[in-house]
Amino acid sequence: MTPPTPIGQSPDPTGAESDDLAAVVALRDLADRLEDAAVERAMRAGWSWAQVAEALGVTRQAVHKKHHRRLETAGLELRRRNA
């Protein structure tokens, strides 16, 4: 591990730290795509927003806000809460 960059100097944007941070960005993107696919599969299988939210460890409102528009655009007929 390299020592921290002294105050007032710019860090090397091409070092191992840059590679580490690029890997974090790539993993976040992959995780988002995996979540999108898994949520869509679950909803196509008849899961409720509450079931998906519980499986993801988030609130129903959070999963609905994040995925509702994309799923509607994909042509899914989504269940209403009171249906």
SEFIZA-3560 file (N, C-alpha, C; in Angstrom, 3 decimals):
REM SEFIZA-3560
<numar><xx>0.843</xx><yy>-1.176</yy><zz>0.000</zz><atom>N</atom></numar>
<numar><xx>0.000</xx><yy>0.000</yy><zz>0.000</zz><atom>CA</atom></numar>
<numar><xx>0.889</xx><yy>1.239</yy><zz>0.000</zz><atom>C</atom></numar>
<numar><xx>0.528</xx><yy>2.186</yy><zz>-0.839</zz><atom>N</atom></numar>
<numar><xx>1.324</xx><yy>3.412</yy><zz>-0.921</zz><atom>CA</atom></numar>
<numar><xx>0.916</xx><yy>4.373</yy><zz>0.178</zz><atom>C</atom></numar>
<numar><xx>1.855</xx><yy>5.199</yy><zz>0.617</zz><atom>N</atom></numar>
<numar><xx>1.510</xx><yy>6.170</yy><zz>1.656</zz><atom>CA</atom></numar>
<numar><xx>0.540</xx><yy>7.210</yy><zz>1.111</zz><atom>C</atom></numar>
<numar><xx>-0.213</xx><yy>7.868</yy><zz>1.992</zz><atom>N</atom></numar>
<numar><xx>-1.161</xx><yy>8.888</yy><zz>1.531</zz><atom>CA</atom></numar>
<numar><xx>-0.424</xx><yy>10.051</yy><zz>0.865</zz><atom>C</atom></numar>
<numar><xx>-1.112</xx><yy>10.714</yy><zz>-0.049</zz><atom>N</atom></numar>
<numar><xx>-0.543</xx><yy>11.864</yy><zz>-0.733</zz><atom>CA</atom></numar>
<numar><xx>-0.468</xx><yy>13.033</yy><zz>0.243</zz><atom>C</atom></numar>
<numar><xx>0.686</xx><yy>13.700</yy><zz>0.306</zz><atom>N</atom></numar>
<numar><xx>0.794</xx><yy>14.854</yy><zz>1.206</zz><atom>CA</atom></numar>
<numar><xx>-0.216</xx><yy>15.935</yy><zz>0.832</zz><atom>C</atom></numar>
<numar><xx>-0.650</xx><yy>16.691</yy><zz>1.822</zz><atom>N</atom></numar>
<numar><xx>-1.616</xx><yy>17.770</yy><zz>1.610</zz><atom>CA</atom></numar>
<numar><xx>-1.030</xx><yy>18.766</yy><zz>0.618</zz><atom>C</atom></numar>
<numar><xx>-1.876</xx><yy>19.188</yy><zz>-0.309</zz><atom>N</atom></numar>
<numar><xx>-1.444</xx><yy>20.165</yy><zz>-1.302</zz><atom>CA</atom></numar>
<numar><xx>-0.952</xx><yy>19.537</yy><zz>-2.596</zz><atom>C</atom></numar>
<numar><xx>-0.771</xx><yy>18.228</yy><zz>-2.606</zz><atom>N</atom></numar>
<numar><xx>-0.345</xx><yy>17.541</yy><zz>-3.821</zz><atom>CA</atom></numar>
<numar><xx>-1.490</xx><yy>16.695</yy><zz>-4.349</zz><atom>C</atom></numar>
<numar><xx>-1.546</xx><yy>16.569</yy><zz>-5.660</zz><atom>N</atom></numar>
<numar><xx>-2.573</xx><yy>15.733</yy><zz>-6.271</zz><atom>CA</atom></numar>
<numar><xx>-2.131</xx><yy>14.284</yy><zz>-6.258</zz><atom>C</atom></numar>
<numar><xx>-3.073</xx><yy>13.355</yy><zz>-5.988</zz><atom>N</atom></numar>
<numar><xx>-2.720</xx><yy>11.931</yy><zz>-6.043</zz><atom>CA</atom></numar>
<numar><xx>-2.493</xx><yy>11.495</yy><zz>-7.487</zz><atom>C</atom></numar>
<numar><xx>-1.743</xx><yy>10.428</yy><zz>-7.660</zz><atom>N</atom></numar>
<numar><xx>-1.480</xx><yy>9.863</yy><zz>-8.988</zz><atom>CA</atom></numar>
<numar><xx>-2.759</xx><yy>9.214</yy><zz>-9.502</zz><atom>C</atom></numar>
<numar><xx>-3.348</xx><yy>9.748</yy><zz>-10.601</zz><atom>N</atom></numar>
<numar><xx>-4.613</xx><yy>9.198</yy><zz>-11.095</zz><atom>CA</atom></numar>
<numar><xx>-4.462</xx><yy>7.885</yy><zz>-11.855</zz><atom>C</atom></numar>
<numar><xx>-3.249</xx><yy>7.361</yy><zz>-11.944</zz><atom>N</atom></numar>
<numar><xx>-3.039</xx><yy>6.134</yy><zz>-12.714</zz><atom>CA</atom></numar>
<numar><xx>-2.504</xx><yy>4.988</yy><zz>-11.865</zz><atom>C</atom></numar>
<numar><xx>-2.463</xx><yy>5.143</yy><zz>-10.569</zz><atom>N</atom></numar>
<numar><xx>-1.891</xx><yy>4.124</yy><zz>-9.703</zz><atom>CA</atom></numar>
<numar><xx>-2.876</xx><yy>3.028</yy><zz>-9.337</zz><atom>C</atom></numar>
<numar><xx>-2.479</xx><yy>2.193</yy><zz>-8.398</zz><atom>N</atom></numar>
<numar><xx>-3.301</xx><yy>1.077</yy><zz>-7.940</zz><atom>CA</atom></numar>
<numar><xx>-4.622</xx><yy>1.562</yy><zz>-7.347</zz><atom>C</atom></numar>
<numar><xx>-4.603</xx><yy>2.713</yy><zz>-6.701</zz><atom>N</atom></numar>
<numar><xx>-5.824</xx><yy>3.249</yy><zz>-6.114</zz><atom>CA</atom></numar>
<numar><xx>-6.859</xx><yy>3.525</yy><zz>-7.204</zz><atom>C</atom></numar>
<numar><xx>-6.389</xx><yy>4.041</yy><zz>-8.329</zz><atom>N</atom></numar>
<numar><xx>-7.285</xx><yy>4.306</yy><zz>-9.454</zz><atom>CA</atom></numar>
<numar><xx>-7.917</xx><yy>3.007</yy><zz>-9.947</zz><atom>C</atom></numar>
<numar><xx>-7.116</xx><yy>1.962</yy><zz>-10.035</zz><atom>N</atom></numar>
<numar><xx>-7.642</xx><yy>0.652</yy><zz>-10.443</zz><atom>CA</atom></numar>
<numar><xx>-8.665</xx><yy>0.139</yy><zz>-9.436</zz><atom>C</atom></numar>
<numar><xx>-8.367</xx><yy>0.308</yy><zz>-8.149</zz><atom>N</atom></numar>
<numar><xx>-9.296</xx><yy>-0.124</yy><zz>-7.100</zz><atom>CA</atom></numar>
<numar><xx>-10.635</xx><yy>0.594</yy><zz>-7.218</zz><atom>C</atom></numar>
<numar><xx>-10.578</xx><yy>1.900</yy><zz>-7.422</zz><atom>N</atom></numar>
<numar><xx>-11.810</xx><yy>2.677</yy><zz>-7.521</zz><atom>CA</atom></numar>
<numar><xx>-12.583</xx><yy>2.341</yy><zz>-8.789</zz><atom>C</atom></numar>
<numar><xx>-11.884</xx><yy>2.090</yy><zz>-9.882</zz><atom>N</atom></numar>
<numar><xx>-12.548</xx><yy>1.686</yy><zz>-11.122</zz><atom>CA</atom></numar>
<numar><xx>-13.249</xx><yy>0.338</yy><zz>-10.914</zz><atom>C</atom></numar>
<numar><xx>-12.638</xx><yy>-0.547</yy><zz>-10.156</zz><atom>N</atom></numar>
<numar><xx>-13.262</xx><yy>-1.844</yy><zz>-9.869</zz><atom>CA</atom></numar>
<numar><xx>-14.532</xx><yy>-1.660</yy><zz>-9.041</zz><atom>C</atom></numar>
<numar><xx>-14.521</xx><yy>-0.737</yy><zz>-8.100</zz><atom>N</atom></numar>
<numar><xx>-15.707</xx><yy>-0.461</yy><zz>-7.290</zz><atom>CA</atom></numar>
<numar><xx>-16.846</xx><yy>0.027</yy><zz>-8.186</zz><atom>C</atom></numar>
<numar><xx>-16.540</xx><yy>0.933</yy><zz>-9.102</zz><atom>N</atom></numar>
<numar><xx>-17.555</xx><yy>1.452</yy><zz>-10.030</zz><atom>CA</atom></numar>
<numar><xx>-18.118</xx><yy>0.314</yy><zz>-10.879</zz><atom>C</atom></numar>
<numar><xx>-17.253</xx><yy>-0.542</yy><zz>-11.388</zz><atom>N</atom></numar>
<numar><xx>-17.698</xx><yy>-1.671</yy><zz>-12.217</zz><atom>CA</atom></numar>
<numar><xx>-18.568</xx><yy>-2.636</yy><zz>-11.414</zz><atom>C</atom></numar>
<numar><xx>-18.205</xx><yy>-2.893</yy><zz>-10.172</zz><atom>N</atom></numar>
<numar><xx>-19.006</xx><yy>-3.787</yy><zz>-9.325</zz><atom>CA</atom></numar>
<numar><xx>-20.371</xx><yy>-3.191</yy><zz>-9.008</zz><atom>C</atom></numar>
<numar><xx>-20.416</xx><yy>-1.883</yy><zz>-8.758</zz><atom>N</atom></numar>
<numar><xx>-21.711</xx><yy>-1.231</yy><zz>-8.517</zz><atom>CA</atom></numar>
<numar><xx>-22.616</xx><yy>-1.359</yy><zz>-9.739</zz><atom>C</atom></numar>
<numar><xx>-22.040</xx><yy>-1.140</yy><zz>-10.921</zz><atom>N</atom></numar>
<numar><xx>-22.819</xx><yy>-1.258</yy><zz>-12.156</zz><atom>CA</atom></numar>
<numar><xx>-23.333</xx><yy>-2.685</yy><zz>-12.330</zz><atom>C</atom></numar>
<numar><xx>-22.482</xx><yy>-3.663</yy><zz>-12.091</zz><atom>N</atom></numar>
<numar><xx>-22.887</xx><yy>-5.061</yy><zz>-12.202</zz><atom>CA</atom></numar>
<numar><xx>-23.989</xx><yy>-5.390</yy><zz>-11.195</zz><atom>C</atom></numar>
<numar><xx>-23.828</xx><yy>-4.928</yy><zz>-9.956</zz><atom>N</atom></numar>
<numar><xx>-24.841</xx><yy>-5.179</yy><zz>-8.921</zz><atom>CA</atom></numar>
<numar><xx>-26.181</xx><yy>-4.567</yy><zz>-9.320</zz><atom>C</atom></numar>
<numar><xx>-26.153</xx><yy>-3.355</yy><zz>-9.880</zz><atom>N</atom></numar>
<numar><xx>-27.401</xx><yy>-2.717</yy><zz>-10.317</zz><atom>CA</atom></numar>
<numar><xx>-28.075</xx><yy>-3.523</yy><zz>-11.425</zz><atom>C</atom></numar>
<numar><xx>-27.291</xx><yy>-3.997</yy><zz>-12.390</zz><atom>N</atom></numar>
<numar><xx>-27.863</xx><yy>-4.779</yy><zz>-13.483</zz><atom>CA</atom></numar>
<numar><xx>-28.405</xx><yy>-6.118</yy><zz>-12.989</zz><atom>C</atom></numar>
<numar><xx>-27.706</xx><yy>-6.759</yy><zz>-12.052</zz><atom>N</atom></numar>
<numar><xx>-28.192</xx><yy>-8.011</yy><zz>-11.471</zz><atom>CA</atom></numar>
<numar><xx>-29.486</xx><yy>-7.791</yy><zz>-10.703</zz><atom>C</atom></numar>
<numar><xx>-29.553</xx><yy>-6.689</yy><zz>-9.954</zz><atom>N</atom></numar>
<numar><xx>-30.772</xx><yy>-6.373</yy><zz>-9.210</zz><atom>CA</atom></numar>
<numar><xx>-31.935</xx><yy>-6.134</yy><zz>-10.168</zz><atom>C</atom></numar>
<numar><xx>-31.703</xx><yy>-5.358</yy><zz>-11.219</zz><atom>N</atom></numar>
<numar><xx>-32.767</xx><yy>-5.098</yy><zz>-12.202</zz><atom>CA</atom></numar>
<numar><xx>-33.320</xx><yy>-6.401</yy><zz>-12.765</zz><atom>C</atom></numar>
<numar><xx>-32.436</xx><yy>-7.303</yy><zz>-13.158</zz><atom>N</atom></numar>
<numar><xx>-32.859</xx><yy>-8.571</yy><zz>-13.753</zz><atom>CA</atom></numar>
<numar><xx>-33.599</xx><yy>-9.441</yy><zz>-12.733</zz><atom>C</atom></numar>
<numar><xx>-33.092</xx><yy>-9.499</yy><zz>-11.516</zz><atom>N</atom></numar>
<numar><xx>-33.722</xx><yy>-10.335</yy><zz>-10.486</zz><atom>CA</atom></numar>
<numar><xx>-35.093</xx><yy>-9.792</yy><zz>-10.100</zz><atom>C</atom></numar>
<numar><xx>-35.221</xx><yy>-8.478</yy><zz>-9.986</zz><atom>N</atom></numar>
<numar><xx>-36.513</xx><yy>-7.882</yy><zz>-9.646</zz><atom>CA</atom></numar>
<numar><xx>-37.499</xx><yy>-8.154</yy><zz>-10.772</zz><atom>C</atom></numar>
<numar><xx>-37.073</xx><yy>-7.989</yy><zz>-12.002</zz><atom>N</atom></numar>
<numar><xx>-37.977</xx><yy>-8.249</yy><zz>-13.127</zz><atom>CA</atom></numar>
<numar><xx>-38.429</xx><yy>-9.714</yy><zz>-13.144</zz><atom>C</atom></numar>
<numar><xx>-37.509</xx><yy>-10.650</yy><zz>-12.921</zz><atom>N</atom></numar>
<numar><xx>-37.889</xx><yy>-12.072</yy><zz>-12.876</zz><atom>CA</atom></numar>
<numar><xx>-38.893</xx><yy>-12.334</yy><zz>-11.758</zz><atom>C</atom></numar>
<numar><xx>-38.641</xx><yy>-11.766</yy><zz>-10.589</zz><atom>N</atom></numar>
<numar><xx>-39.543</xx><yy>-11.970</yy><zz>-9.456</zz><atom>CA</atom></numar>
<numar><xx>-40.928</xx><yy>-11.401</yy><zz>-9.747</zz><atom>C</atom></numar>
<numar><xx>-40.969</xx><yy>-10.222</yy><zz>-10.313</zz><atom>N</atom></numar>
<numar><xx>-42.265</xx><yy>-9.607</yy><zz>-10.608</zz><atom>CA</atom></numar>
<numar><xx>-42.998</xx><yy>-10.391</yy><zz>-11.695</zz><atom>C</atom></numar>
<numar><xx>-42.287</xx><yy>-10.890</yy><zz>-12.686</zz><atom>N</atom></numar>
<numar><xx>-42.914</xx><yy>-11.721</yy><zz>-13.724</zz><atom>CA</atom></numar>
<numar><xx>-43.450</xx><yy>-13.025</yy><zz>-13.124</zz><atom>C</atom></numar>
<numar><xx>-42.820</xx><yy>-13.491</yy><zz>-12.052</zz><atom>N</atom></numar>
<numar><xx>-43.243</xx><yy>-14.721</yy><zz>-11.385</zz><atom>CA</atom></numar>
<numar><xx>-44.390</xx><yy>-14.475</yy><zz>-10.403</zz><atom>C</atom></numar>
<numar><xx>-44.831</xx><yy>-13.222</yy><zz>-10.288</zz><atom>N</atom></numar>
<numar><xx>-45.977</xx><yy>-12.925</yy><zz>-9.434</zz><atom>CA</atom></numar>
<numar><xx>-45.663</xx><yy>-12.417</yy><zz>-8.044</zz><atom>C</atom></numar>
<numar><xx>-44.407</xx><yy>-12.131</yy><zz>-7.764</zz><atom>N</atom></numar>
<numar><xx>-44.062</xx><yy>-11.601</yy><zz>-6.451</zz><atom>CA</atom></numar>
<numar><xx>-44.677</xx><yy>-10.225</yy><zz>-6.271</zz><atom>C</atom></numar>
<numar><xx>-44.967</xx><yy>-9.869</yy><zz>-5.035</zz><atom>N</atom></numar>
<numar><xx>-45.466</xx><yy>-8.534</yy><zz>-4.709</zz><atom>CA</atom></numar>
<numar><xx>-44.273</xx><yy>-7.607</yy><zz>-4.462</zz><atom>C</atom></numar>
<numar><xx>-44.585</xx><yy>-6.305</yy><zz>-4.483</zz><atom>N</atom></numar>
<numar><xx>-43.539</xx><yy>-5.331</yy><zz>-4.150</zz><atom>CA</atom></numar>
<numar><xx>-42.989</xx><yy>-5.607</yy><zz>-2.754</zz><atom>C</atom></numar>
<numar><xx>-43.856</xx><yy>-5.963</yy><zz>-1.820</zz><atom>N</atom></numar>
<numar><xx>-43.427</xx><yy>-6.220</yy><zz>-0.440</zz><atom>CA</atom></numar>
<numar><xx>-42.485</xx><yy>-7.422</yy><zz>-0.366</zz><atom>C</atom></numar>
<numar><xx>-42.783</xx><yy>-8.467</yy><zz>-1.130</zz><atom>N</atom></numar>
<numar><xx>-41.916</xx><yy>-9.649</yy><zz>-1.127</zz><atom>CA</atom></numar>
<numar><xx>-40.543</xx><yy>-9.332</yy><zz>-1.705</zz><atom>C</atom></numar>
<numar><xx>-40.527</xx><yy>-8.584</yy><zz>-2.802</zz><atom>N</atom></numar>
<numar><xx>-39.253</xx><yy>-8.200</yy><zz>-3.415</zz><atom>CA</atom></numar>
<numar><xx>-38.460</xx><yy>-7.329</yy><zz>-2.442</zz><atom>C</atom></numar>
<numar><xx>-39.148</xx><yy>-6.362</yy><zz>-1.830</zz><atom>N</atom></numar>
<numar><xx>-38.481</xx><yy>-5.465</yy><zz>-0.887</zz><atom>CA</atom></numar>
<numar><xx>-37.878</xx><yy>-6.228</yy><zz>0.280</zz><atom>C</atom></numar>
<numar><xx>-38.636</xx><yy>-7.181</yy><zz>0.820</zz><atom>N</atom></numar>
<numar><xx>-38.117</xx><yy>-7.972</yy><zz>1.941</zz><atom>CA</atom></numar>
<numar><xx>-36.869</xx><yy>-8.753</yy><zz>1.534</zz><atom>C</atom></numar>
<numar><xx>-36.910</xx><yy>-9.347</yy><zz>0.343</zz><atom>N</atom></numar>
<numar><xx>-35.763</xx><yy>-10.114</yy><zz>-0.135</zz><atom>CA</atom></numar>
<numar><xx>-34.529</xx><yy>-9.236</yy><zz>-0.335</zz><atom>C</atom></numar>
<numar><xx>-34.741</xx><yy>-7.973</yy><zz>-0.723</zz><atom>N</atom></numar>
<numar><xx>-33.626</xx><yy>-7.048</yy><zz>-0.939</zz><atom>CA</atom></numar>
<numar><xx>-33.210</xx><yy>-6.309</yy><zz>0.333</zz><atom>C</atom></numar>
<numar><xx>-34.030</xx><yy>-6.413</yy><zz>1.380</zz><atom>N</atom></numar>
<numar><xx>-33.701</xx><yy>-5.722</yy><zz>2.628</zz><atom>CA</atom></numar>
<numar><xx>-33.954</xx><yy>-4.224</yy><zz>2.566</zz><atom>C</atom></numar>
<numar><xx>-34.953</xx><yy>-3.830</yy><zz>1.771</zz><atom>N</atom></numar>
<numar><xx>-35.325</xx><yy>-2.421</yy><zz>1.656</zz><atom>CA</atom></numar>
<numar><xx>-36.828</xx><yy>-2.293</yy><zz>1.866</zz><atom>C</atom></numar>
<numar><xx>-37.337</xx><yy>-1.075</yy><zz>1.842</zz><atom>N</atom></numar>
<numar><xx>-38.776</xx><yy>-0.885</yy><zz>1.990</zz><atom>CA</atom></numar>
<numar><xx>-39.490</xx><yy>-1.129</yy><zz>0.661</zz><atom>C</atom></numar>
<numar><xx>-40.783</xx><yy>-1.398</yy><zz>0.766</zz><atom>N</atom></numar>
<numar><xx>-41.603</xx><yy>-1.572</yy><zz>-0.433</zz><atom>CA</atom></numar>
<numar><xx>-41.557</xx><yy>-0.304</yy><zz>-1.271</zz><atom>C</atom></numar>
<numar><xx>-41.611</xx><yy>0.840</yy><zz>-0.605</zz><atom>N</atom></numar>
<numar><xx>-41.594</xx><yy>2.114</yy><zz>-1.304</zz><atom>CA</atom></numar>
<numar><xx>-40.287</xx><yy>2.304</yy><zz>-2.070</zz><atom>C</atom></numar>
<numar><xx>-39.178</xx><yy>1.903</yy><zz>-1.478</zz><atom>N</atom></numar>
<numar><xx>-37.877</xx><yy>2.066</yy><zz>-2.126</zz><atom>CA</atom></numar>
<numar><xx>-37.773</xx><yy>1.216</yy><zz>-3.392</zz><atom>C</atom></numar>
<numar><xx>-38.193</xx><yy>-0.040</yy><zz>-3.306</zz><atom>N</atom></numar>
<numar><xx>-38.098</xx><yy>-0.911</yy><zz>-4.478</zz><atom>CA</atom></numar>
<numar><xx>-39.079</xx><yy>-0.465</yy><zz>-5.559</zz><atom>C</atom></numar>
<numar><xx>-40.246</xx><yy>0.006</yy><zz>-5.162</zz><atom>N</atom></numar>
<numar><xx>-41.226</xx><yy>0.505</yy><zz>-6.126</zz><atom>CA</atom></numar>
<numar><xx>-40.679</xx><yy>1.730</yy><zz>-6.847</zz><atom>C</atom></numar>
<numar><xx>-40.139</xx><yy>2.666</yy><zz>-6.094</zz><atom>N</atom></numar>
<numar><xx>-39.600</xx><yy>3.900</yy><zz>-6.678</zz><atom>CA</atom></numar>
<numar><xx>-38.464</xx><yy>3.596</yy><zz>-7.656</zz><atom>C</atom></numar>
<numar><xx>-37.612</xx><yy>2.653</yy><zz>-7.304</zz><atom>N</atom></numar>
<numar><xx>-36.440</xx><yy>2.354</yy><zz>-8.133</zz><atom>CA</atom></numar>
<numar><xx>-36.802</xx><yy>1.581</yy><zz>-9.401</zz><atom>C</atom></numar>
<numar><xx>-37.806</xx><yy>0.701</yy><zz>-9.337</zz><atom>N</atom></numar>
<numar><xx>-38.031</xx><yy>-0.231</yy><zz>-10.438</zz><atom>CA</atom></numar>
<numar><xx>-39.348</xx><yy>-0.074</yy><zz>-11.190</zz><atom>C</atom></numar>
<numar><xx>-40.323</xx><yy>0.626</yy><zz>-10.616</zz><atom>N</atom></numar>
<numar><xx>-41.668</xx><yy>0.672</yy><zz>-11.202</zz><atom>CA</atom></numar>
<numar><xx>-41.666</xx><yy>1.151</yy><zz>-12.649</zz><atom>C</atom></numar>
<numar><xx>-41.091</xx><yy>2.277</yy><zz>-12.921</zz><atom>N</atom></numar>
<numar><xx>-41.136</xx><yy>2.854</yy><zz>-14.271</zz><atom>CA</atom></numar>
<numar><xx>-40.468</xx><yy>1.925</yy><zz>-15.290</zz><atom>C</atom></numar>
<numar><xx>-39.309</xx><yy>1.376</yy><zz>-14.931</zz><atom>N</atom></numar>
<numar><xx>-38.595</xx><yy>0.481</yy><zz>-15.852</zz><atom>CA</atom></numar>
<numar><xx>-39.424</xx><yy>-0.763</yy><zz>-16.144</zz><atom>C</atom></numar>
<numar><xx>-40.084</xx><yy>-1.317</yy><zz>-15.132</zz><atom>N</atom></numar>
<numar><xx>-40.880</xx><yy>-2.520</yy><zz>-15.327</zz><atom>CA</atom></numar>
<numar><xx>-42.125</xx><yy>-2.237</yy><zz>-16.165</zz><atom>C</atom></numar>
<numar><xx>-42.748</xx><yy>-1.096</yy><zz>-15.942</zz><atom>N</atom></numar>
<numar><xx>-43.893</xx><yy>-0.728</yy><zz>-16.774</zz><atom>CA</atom></numar>
<numar><xx>-43.472</xx><yy>-0.560</yy><zz>-18.226</zz><atom>C</atom></numar>
<numar><xx>-42.332</xx><yy>0.086</yy><zz>-18.452</zz><atom>N</atom></numar>
<numar><xx>-41.807</xx><yy>0.287</yy><zz>-19.801</zz><atom>CA</atom></numar>
<numar><xx>-41.489</xx><yy>-1.059</yy><zz>-20.454</zz><atom>C</atom></numar>
<numar><xx>-41.087</xx><yy>-2.037</yy><zz>-19.654</zz><atom>N</atom></numar>
<numar><xx>-40.783</xx><yy>-3.377</yy><zz>-20.169</zz><atom>CA</atom></numar>
<numar><xx>-42.051</xx><yy>-4.171</yy><zz>-20.473</zz><atom>C</atom></numar>
<numar><xx>-43.218</xx><yy>-3.578</yy><zz>-20.181</zz><atom>N</atom></numar>
<numar><xx>-44.476</xx><yy>-4.224</yy><zz>-20.519</zz><atom>CA</atom></numar>
<numar><xx>-45.059</xx><yy>-5.118</yy><zz>-19.444</zz><atom>C</atom></numar>
<numar><xx>-44.537</xx><yy>-5.068</yy><zz>-18.234</zz><atom>N</atom></numar>
<numar><xx>-45.097</xx><yy>-5.879</yy><zz>-17.159</zz><atom>CA</atom></numar>
<numar><xx>-46.411</xx><yy>-5.278</yy><zz>-16.683</zz><atom>C</atom></numar>
<numar><xx>-47.385</xx><yy>-6.149</yy><zz>-16.448</zz><atom>N</atom></numar>
<numar><xx>-48.616</xx><yy>-5.713</yy><zz>-15.803</zz><atom>CA</atom></numar>
<numar><xx>-48.390</xx><yy>-5.868</yy><zz>-14.313</zz><atom>C</atom></numar>
<numar><xx>-48.268</xx><yy>-4.750</yy><zz>-13.636</zz><atom>N</atom></numar>
<numar><xx>-47.907</xx><yy>-4.779</yy><zz>-12.220</zz><atom>CA</atom></numar>
<numar><xx>-49.154</xx><yy>-4.766</yy><zz>-11.359</zz><atom>C</atom></numar>
<numar><xx>-49.117</xx><yy>-5.589</yy><zz>-10.321</zz><atom>N</atom></numar>
<numar><xx>-50.235</xx><yy>-5.665</yy><zz>-9.388</zz><atom>CA</atom></numar>
<numar><xx>-50.326</xx><yy>-4.395</yy><zz>-8.579</zz><atom>C</atom></numar>
<numar><xx>-51.539</xx><yy>-3.976</yy><zz>-8.357</zz><atom>N</atom></numar>
<numar><xx>-51.786</xx><yy>-2.841</yy><zz>-7.456</zz><atom>CA</atom></numar>
<numar><xx>-51.805</xx><yy>-3.386</yy><zz>-6.021</zz><atom>C</atom></numar>
<numar><xx>-51.513</xx><yy>-2.535</yy><zz>-5.076</zz><atom>N</atom></numar>
<numar><xx>-51.424</xx><yy>-2.944</yy><zz>-3.679</zz><atom>CA</atom></numar>
<numar><xx>-52.719</xx><yy>-3.564</yy><zz>-3.176</zz><atom>C</atom></numar>
<numar><xx>-53.854</xx><yy>-3.020</yy><zz>-3.544</zz><atom>N</atom></numar>
<numar><xx>-55.134</xx><yy>-3.505</yy><zz>-3.032</zz><atom>CA</atom></numar>
<numar><xx>-55.825</xx><yy>-4.474</yy><zz>-3.989</zz><atom>C</atom></numar>
<numar><xx>-55.116</xx><yy>-4.934</yy><zz>-4.979</zz><atom>N</atom></numar>
<numar><xx>-55.752</xx><yy>-5.843</yy><zz>-5.962</zz><atom>CA</atom></numar>
<numar><xx>-55.696</xx><yy>-7.271</yy><zz>-5.494</zz><atom>C</atom></numar>
//
